[in-house]
Structure formats: C-alpha cells, structure tokens
Amino acid sequence: MFETIVWATDGSEEADRALSLVTELARAHGSKVVAVHADEILVGRFGGAPVLADEEDIRVKIEKQVADLRDAGLSSDFVVETGVRHGVAELIVAAAAKVDADLIVVGTHGRGAAATAVLGSVAKDLLHRAHCPVLVSTATGVKAATLG
C-alpha cells in the first residue's frame, strides 16, 4: 500500500518516536523510507546561515539513523531540503512530491498557541498541504491522519 514513506525529521525526540512507527509500516508494506530534513536558511546582509545552530550535528544523527535502517534491511535514503522563503512544511511537501511519497509521517512537539497546542505548527501545516496521507505521531500514539 505504501511504496515510499517520508519520515519528516528535525532530529528531535518526537521525530525519533515517529521513526519507530515508520519502521513498522515500512516492514509491513515493504516500503522505501526517505528521511527528509528541512533546513531553513536565514538570509541577511552577510549571507545565509541555518536556523538551527546545531544543524551539522542533526544531519550526522539522521545519517546514522538512515544507516541503521539500511542495516536492518530497509531501503532508505536521506534528503535535506533547504529553503530561504519557504516554511518547513512546504519544504517537506516538496521533498515528498519529488520522491513520489505515498505517506508522510511526522512527530510533533505540540507546543505553541492554542491552535497548535495539540499538533504543532509543522504537523498542522502538513495536514493541510500534503498531496498524500499524513500520520502525526505523539508520545501517546497517532493523533491525526489525513488522506491527502
């Protein structure tokens, strides 16, 4: 059913929890896993810089997780989508479209204003923008899904 699953990750604990769901789904469906990390760039007078100060550490961590997936027998790739004027959700959706994803799985922090308290802003945006189904994973399980 799911040939290609995008695991949207920012290197957080929430994303790591979502990875266990991605792994289960990939095994059950014989899916390829594409880890997608959105790297937002701040642009100013002196050039661009990543929004996250520990960007390189995050990339190294995700590369290791993708290698672990491969070692476990799962077909896996790692994609970094970089953007200046696009939000994280838009970058993830663009990457998912490029790899013809059948499903996007994302973990959520669930912080912020009342509108994003349950899902988180990136997860909420993905639910509205994605061309394919989206599963949102929280500490207590899957909170939301959309058919895309």
GIUR-V7610 format. One record per residue. N is the residue number from 1. SS is DSSP state (H for helix, E for strand, L for the rest). Layout:
N/SS  N/SS
This chain:
1/L  2/L  3/L  4/E  5/E  6/E  7/E  8/E  9/L  10/L  11/L  12/L  13/H  14/H  15/H  16/H  17/H  18/H  19/H  20/H  21/H  22/H  23/H  24/H  25/H  26/H  27/H  28/H  29/H  30/L  31/L  32/E  33/E  34/E  35/E  36/E  37/E  38/E  39/E  40/E  41/E  42/E  43/E  44/E  45/L  46/L  47/E  48/E  49/E  50/E  51/L  52/L  53/L  54/L  55/H  56/H  57/H  58/H  59/H  60/H  61/H  62/H  63/H  64/H  65/H  66/H  67/H  68/H  69/H  70/H  71/H  72/L  73/L  74/L  75/L  76/E  77/E  78/E  79/E  80/E  81/E  82/E  83/E  84/L  85/L  86/L  87/L  88/H  89/H  90/H  91/H  92/H  93/H  94/H  95/H  96/H  97/H  98/H  99/L  100/L  101/L  102/L  103/E  104/E  105/E  106/E  107/E  108/L  109/L  110/L  111/L  112/L  113/L  114/H  115/H  116/H  117/L  118/L  119/L  120/L  121/H  122/H  123/H  124/H  125/H  126/H  127/H  128/H  129/H  130/L  131/L  132/L  133/E  134/E  135/E  136/E  137/E  138/E  139/L  140/L  141/E  142/E  143/E  144/E  145/E  146/E  147/L  148/L
